[in-house]
Amino acid sequence: MLNSETNEERASAEKKIAAQKSAPKTEGSNGRIFGLSALPNMPWEDKPAGCTRPIWRYSANPVIDRNPLPNVARAFNSAVIPYGGGYVGVFRMDHHNCMPHLHFGTSPDALNWTFNEEPIQFVDEDGRPMPKAEFTYDPRVLEIDGIYYISWCNEFPGTMSPTIGLAMTEDFETFVQLENAFLPFNRNGVLFPRKINGEFVMLNRPSDNGHTPFGDIYLSHSKDLIYWGKHRLVMKRGAGGWWENTKIGPGPVPIETSEGWLVIYHAVSNTCNGLIYSMSTVLLDRDDPAKVLYRANQPMLSPEAPYETTGFTPNVIFPCATLCDADTGRLAIYCGAADTFTSLAFGNVYDLIAWTKANSDG
């Protein structure tokens, strides 16, 4: 198990955070970005003429099509991160029997991917192979102090019920699985990319075993990634209108700015023709992210493109990862589309902040 921090380690970590706050990486018209690096080789496409929304779709979508591997029918709702001069990812891949598993992939440009045919084999903290779960899906990946952490929706052992799985790696070759964060039922566990007041912090959504009558976003704290508590309600579904009246859930890893934590989230409406997944934004307080500063009152993007409206599960946009160039604020958002494809959308952090503020009801 992970050891608790010593006083010296905690003081060093807090000193590092203070240095990040006083020496931000970049700034723009709507604030500053913390903790990220320049990504001049990240995917990008300029905003098309006539686009009135703060983000726009990649013209070559989807970036991952059906049947990306012989044993895989669909890849979507996946995580991407810079690594070693290129990019790596942990991908949700639904096999032909419809069961989801996590596969590792590499890419020189975050567009063209090479995937491992076998799912990730997690080991325990003594290096012994972990029993394979019946399902693993919707991963997120981030780096904290040189260690890469993966969170995902994991099967609670022996129950076929969802909870939040956690793992760590230093090289994307050995993946050490930690204790599950919560009891069933929980989905959409998203860690913040640094400790806050000396603690790991995770957004999550308690749920049931079906399609989630419990549709609100909570915040949980841990000193060691093992014991979680101090749970706080962050956002309730339906506050912005019918487009999010069924459930909401955190999306990619939050981006720290001087205006607050920029969080992209998914929001679901239940129509007479089924569920519709859109995405939008919220700004949370940097020191107390249970506090909402601004929350958009409308979707930033809703399913309209054919690869979003038609597929295994129609009418789904599900954001799971972002790449951000700290020098410019450029943002590439990786989304699951119709539970079938992986797509990209582009925008700018500063534009999303301004749009969130302009469309917030306070």
C-alpha positions in Angstrom: 0.0 0.0 0.0 1.1 3.6 -0.5 2.8 5.1 2.5 1.4 8.2 4.1 3.5 11.3 3.5 6.2 12.4 6.0 6.1 15.9 7.2 9.1 16.7 5.0 7.4 15.2 1.9 4.2 17.1 2.6 6.2 20.4 3.1 8.1 19.8 -0.1 4.8 19.1 -2.0 3.2 22.3 -0.7 6.3 24.3 -1.6 6.1 22.9 -5.1 2.4 23.9 -5.4 3.2 27.4 -4.1 5.9 27.8 -6.7 3.5 26.7 -9.4 1.0 29.3 -8.3 3.6 32.1 -8.2 5.2 31.2 -11.5 2.5 30.2 -13.9 3.3 28.6 -17.3 1.3 30.9 -19.4 -1.3 33.6 -19.4 -4.0 35.0 -21.7 -6.8 37.5 -21.8 -8.9 35.5 -19.3 -6.2 34.3 -16.9 -3.3 31.9 -16.5 -2.8 28.1 -16.9 -0.9 26.2 -14.2 0.9 22.9 -14.2 0.9 22.2 -18.0 3.7 22.3 -20.6 3.9 23.4 -24.2 2.6 20.9 -26.7 3.4 22.4 -30.1 2.9 19.0 -31.8 -0.6 18.4 -30.4 -3.4 17.9 -32.9 -5.0 21.1 -34.1 -7.3 22.6 -36.7 -8.3 26.2 -36.8 -11.9 27.3 -36.1 -14.0 27.1 -39.3 -15.8 30.1 -40.6 -19.3 30.5 -39.3 -18.8 28.4 -36.2 -20.7 30.1 -33.3 -19.8 27.7 -30.5 -16.7 27.8 -28.3 -15.5 24.5 -29.7 -15.6 22.8 -33.1 -15.3 19.3 -34.5 -12.2 17.9 -36.2 -13.0 17.7 -39.9 -11.4 14.2 -40.2 -13.5 12.6 -37.4 -13.7 10.0 -36.2 -10.0 9.5 -35.4 -10.6 5.9 -34.3 -13.2 3.9 -36.4 -14.9 0.6 -35.8 -12.9 -2.6 -35.4 -9.5 -1.1 -34.5 -8.2 -4.6 -33.6 -9.3 -8.0 -34.8 -10.8 -8.8 -31.4 -12.3 -5.4 -30.8 -15.5 -3.9 -32.2 -15.3 -0.3 -30.8 -12.9 2.0 -29.1 -14.3 5.1 -27.3 -14.4 7.0 -23.9 -10.6 6.8 -23.6 -7.7 8.7 -22.1 -4.7 10.3 -23.8 -1.6 12.0 -22.3 1.8 13.3 -23.6 4.7 10.9 -22.9 8.2 10.4 -24.1 8.1 13.0 -26.9 4.8 11.4 -28.2 1.6 10.3 -26.8 0.2 7.3 -25.0 -3.4 6.3 -24.1 -5.5 3.9 -22.1 -8.5 3.0 -24.3 -11.8 1.6 -23.6 -12.3 -1.2 -26.1 -15.5 -3.2 -26.3 -14.7 -6.7 -27.6 -17.1 -8.5 -30.0 -18.9 -10.0 -27.1 -19.7 -6.4 -25.9 -17.6 -6.7 -22.8 -15.3 -3.6 -22.2 -11.6 -3.8 -21.4 -8.7 -1.4 -21.1 -6.0 -1.5 -23.8 -2.8 0.5 -24.0 -1.8 2.5 -27.1 0.9 4.7 -28.4 1.1 7.4 -31.1 3.6 9.9 -32.4 0.9 12.6 -33.1 -2.1 11.6 -30.9 -4.1 10.8 -34.1 -2.6 7.6 -35.5 -2.6 4.9 -32.9 -0.9 1.5 -32.4 -2.8 -0.6 -29.8 -1.8 -3.6 -27.8 -4.0 -6.5 -28.7 -4.3 -7.8 -25.2 -5.9 -5.8 -22.4 -3.7 -4.3 -19.7 -2.6 -6.8 -17.1 -2.6 -5.1 -13.8 -0.5 -6.4 -10.9 -0.8 -5.9 -7.2 1.7 -3.9 -5.1 3.8 -7.1 -4.7 4.0 -7.6 -8.5 1.5 -10.5 -8.7 -1.1 -10.5 -11.5 -4.5 -9.2 -10.5 -7.5 -11.3 -11.3 -9.1 -10.0 -14.5 -12.3 -8.0 -14.0 -15.4 -8.9 -16.0 -15.5 -5.3 -17.2 -13.3 -2.2 -17.1 -14.2 1.1 -18.9 -14.1 4.9 -19.3 -10.5 5.5 -18.1 -8.8 8.8 -17.2 -5.0 9.3 -17.0 -3.0 12.0 -15.4 0.5 12.7 -13.9 1.2 13.8 -10.3 4.8 14.3 -9.2 6.2 12.0 -11.8 3.8 9.1 -11.3 0.9 8.4 -13.8 -2.4 7.5 -12.3 -5.3 5.8 -14.0 -8.9 5.8 -12.8 -11.7 3.9 -14.4 -15.0 2.2 -13.9 -14.1 -1.1 -12.4 -16.0 -4.2 -11.4 -16.2 -4.6 -7.6 -14.9 -8.1 -7.1 -17.6 -10.8 -7.3 -20.5 -8.5 -7.8 -20.7 -7.3 -11.4 -21.2 -3.9 -9.9 -19.4 -0.7 -10.8 -17.0 1.2 -8.6 -13.9 3.4 -9.2 -10.6 1.5 -9.9 -7.2 3.1 -9.4 -3.7 2.2 -10.7 -0.3 3.8 -11.0 2.6 3.4 -13.4 5.9 5.1 -13.9 6.7 3.7 -17.4 3.4 2.4 -18.9 4.8 -1.1 -18.9 4.0 -2.1 -15.3 0.5 -1.1 -14.1 0.1 -1.4 -10.3 -3.5 -1.7 -9.3 -4.5 0.0 -6.0 -7.5 -0.5 -3.8 -10.9 0.4 -5.4 -11.8 3.9 -4.2 -15.4 3.2 -3.2 -18.1 0.7 -2.6 -20.5 0.0 -5.4 -22.1 1.9 -7.0 -19.9 4.7 -8.5 -18.8 5.9 -11.9 -16.7 8.7 -13.5 -13.9 8.9 -11.0 -11.6 11.8 -12.1 -8.6 12.8 -10.1 -7.3 16.4 -9.9 -3.8 16.8 -11.3 -2.2 17.9 -8.0 -2.9 17.5 -4.3 -5.1 20.2 -2.8 -4.3 21.1 0.8 -2.1 18.0 1.0 -4.8 15.6 -0.2 -5.7 13.7 -3.4 -9.1 14.9 -4.6 -11.4 13.1 -6.9 -14.7 14.0 -8.7 -17.1 11.1 -8.9 -20.7 10.2 -9.3 -22.5 7.8 -7.0 -25.0 5.7 -8.9 -27.0 2.6 -9.0 -26.4 -0.6 -11.0 -28.4 0.7 -14.0 -28.6 4.0 -15.8 -28.1 6.2 -12.8 -31.1 7.8 -11.0 -28.3 9.2 -8.7 -27.0 11.7 -11.3 -25.0 14.3 -9.3 -21.3 15.1 -9.0 -19.5 14.7 -5.7 -16.0 15.4 -4.5 -14.0 13.0 -2.3 -10.6 13.4 -0.5 -7.8 11.0 0.4 -4.4 11.3 2.0 -3.1 8.0 0.6 -5.3 6.9 -2.3 -6.6 4.1 -0.1 -9.0 5.6 2.4 -11.5 8.1 0.9 -13.8 10.5 2.8 -14.8 14.1 3.3 -17.3 13.7 0.5 -18.9 16.9 -0.7 -21.8 17.6 -3.2 -20.5 19.7 -6.0 -23.2 19.9 -8.7 -26.8 18.6 -8.9 -28.3 17.5 -12.2 -30.9 19.6 -13.9 -29.7 23.0 -12.7 -29.1 24.2 -16.2 -32.3 22.9 -17.8 -33.7 19.8 -19.5 -30.5 19.1 -21.4 -29.0 17.8 -18.1 -32.1 16.7 -16.2 -31.2 12.9 -16.0 -27.5 12.9 -14.9 -24.2 14.6 -15.1 -20.7 13.4 -14.7 -17.1 14.7 -14.7 -15.2 14.3 -18.0 -11.5 15.0 -18.6 -8.9 15.8 -15.9 -9.6 19.4 -14.6 -7.4 22.1 -16.0 -6.1 24.6 -13.3 -6.3 28.3 -14.3 -6.1 31.5 -12.3 -9.9 31.7 -12.8 -10.5 28.3 -11.2 -10.5 24.7 -12.2 -11.9 24.4 -15.7 -14.0 21.1 -15.7 -15.6 19.8 -18.9 -18.5 17.5 -18.0 -21.1 15.4 -19.7 -24.8 15.9 -19.2 -27.7 13.6 -20.1 -31.3 14.3 -21.0 -33.9 11.5 -21.1 -36.1 12.0 -24.2 -39.0 10.0 -25.5 -36.5 8.6 -28.0 -33.8 7.7 -25.5 -30.8 9.3 -23.7 -28.9 12.2 -25.2 -25.3 13.0 -24.0 -24.0 16.5 -24.4 -21.1 18.3 -22.8 -20.6 21.6 -21.1 -18.3 23.4 -18.6 -18.0 24.6 -15.0 -15.4 26.6 -13.1 -14.6 25.4 -9.6 -12.6 27.2 -6.9 -8.9 26.4 -6.9 -8.5 25.9 -3.2 -12.0 24.4 -2.5 -13.2 22.7 -5.7 -16.5 21.7 -4.0 -17.4 25.4 -4.6 -18.9 26.2 -8.0 -17.9 29.6 -9.3 -19.5 29.6 -12.7 -21.6 26.9 -14.4 -22.8 27.1 -18.0 -26.6 27.0 -18.5 -26.5 25.3 -21.8 -24.5 22.6 -23.6 -21.2 23.5 -25.3 -21.7 20.7 -27.8 -24.6 18.2 -28.4 -24.8 15.3 -30.8 -25.3 16.4 -34.4 -22.6 14.7 -36.5 -23.4 11.3 -38.0 -20.8 9.5 -36.0 -22.4 11.0 -32.8 -26.0 10.3 -33.7 -25.6 6.9 -35.2 -23.8 3.9 -33.6 -24.0 1.3 -30.9 -25.6 3.9 -28.6 -27.0 6.8 -30.6 -26.8 10.5 -29.6 -23.7 10.4 -27.4 -20.8 12.8 -26.9 -18.7 11.7 -23.9 -15.5 13.7 -23.2 -12.8 11.8 -21.4 -9.4 13.5 -22.1 -7.8 16.7 -23.2 -4.5 17.9 -24.6 -3.6 21.5 -23.8 -0.8 23.6 -25.2 0.2 25.8 -22.3 1.8 28.4 -24.5 -1.4 29.2 -26.5 -4.3 27.7 -24.5 -5.2 25.5 -27.4 -7.3 22.5 -26.4 -7.9 19.2 -28.1 -10.8 17.3 -26.5 -11.1 13.5 -27.0 -14.7 12.2 -26.9 -16.5 9.0 -27.2 -19.1 9.2 -30.0 -22.2 7.0 -30.0 -20.4 4.4 -27.9 -18.7 3.4 -31.2 -16.0 5.9 -32.3 -13.4 8.2 -30.9 -13.6 11.8 -32.1 -11.8 15.1 -31.5 -13.0 18.7 -30.8 -10.9 21.8 -30.6 -11.1 25.0 -28.6 -9.1 27.4 -26.4 -9.0 27.3 -22.6 -9.4 31.1 -22.4 -12.4 31.0 -24.8 -14.1 28.3 -22.7 -13.5 30.3 -19.5 -15.1 33.4 -21.1 -18.0 31.3 -22.5 -18.7 29.6 -19.2 -18.8 33.0 -17.4 -21.0 34.6 -20.0 -23.5 31.7 -19.9 -23.6 31.2 -16.2 -26.7 32.0 -14.2 -24.6 32.6 -11.1 
